[in-house]
Amino acid sequence: MNRKLRVGVVGVGGISSEHHLPHWKSSPHVELVALCDIDSDRLQKQAAKHGLKETYTDWHELIERVDLDLIDIATPNEMHAPIAMAALDLSKHVLCEKPMATSAVDAKRMLDLAEQRGRKLQINHHFRFDRTFRDLVAFSSPADLGVPYFAHARWHRRRRVPTAPTFLQSSLSGGGPMLDLGVHVIDLAMMLMGFPKPVSVSASSGTHLARRSDLGGDWGDWDPLAFEVEDFAVALFRFQTGATLFVETSWLGFHDKPEEWFVRVLGTKGGLHWPEGLVVQESNKIPRTTHLTGSATRSPYEQSVHGFVEAIIHDQKVPIPPGESLEVVRMVEAAYISARVGREVPIDDVD
């Protein structure tokens, strides 16, 4: 392209204002043109901060601008698919916050529409650009890891409930910690395992603590009566290869740490631990553990945003394939179905 990409952003809350807008502004290939948010005060604050005059409270009006090349979506989960599909249908490129959608059907529609319109689509699984994780990926090959047969992914919080209605109302969020936190660690585990085909899942979820009024939150109090999603969920996934993945997620729990997250993968030749950056192997019956300190790099969010821009400019594949993001949504949706019916269910049931 011989000109800068013109970008419009829908949603200027915390993630957007801290991790999206600064990196659109820092790209030499982008012109940040317009912002949209239903909160007019927040909208005007961010517009003033970034020197922008074009603002909207209706996302339809923003994406219908013919001078925009790319739409960035950082809204409540339930709006990801409607906005993305409308933008793609108007031949805009789309960067969307995770999760891709709240259902596999909608995620598949997004993917199909991007292919039909010849537009780029990327879901912002920014942890893929974490410097230690990127170094671990280099050791996920058959030569170093061997055949992966088990992974354990956890993201627990003791008292860190996101108190905004956009997280707690099921009509806006689509789910609780399994959708909010689980998509991150599932995506990382799947990448280290080589994205094996999931075939079934057995899951459990519940709202065990959130409706109590005697518990405080690190991020403020929430309305127990308005809490519509789970505060805890676990899932065991089985893959066509015979491998398994166990996932634990919670916003509330009597854990011994304020917050803990990790992904551990076991293979026939080694093991990988994130975020510690450990490669566990053995040579001639002698155990060996390599500690990867992580190479110097830019912010994961910056790499995601700038990498997406580069893919558009040079007409290359996007850094995070949307088909993989779709697979994560299928797995999470199947986990919710399993938890609801109380038995193991085939992943393909969600297609």
PyMOL commands that set and color helices and strands:
alter all, ss='L'
color gray80, all
select helices_A, chain A and resi 14-26+40-49+59-63+77-89+104-117+126-129+131-137+165-168+170-173+177-180+182-193+224-226+300-313+322-341+347-350
alter helices_A, ss='H'
color red, helices_A
select strands_A, chain A and resi 5-10+30-36+54-56+70-73+93-97+121-124+148-157+198-206+232-239+244-250+259-267+271-274+278-283+286-291+345-346
alter strands_A, ss='S'
color yellow, strands_A
deselect
rebuild
show_as cartoon
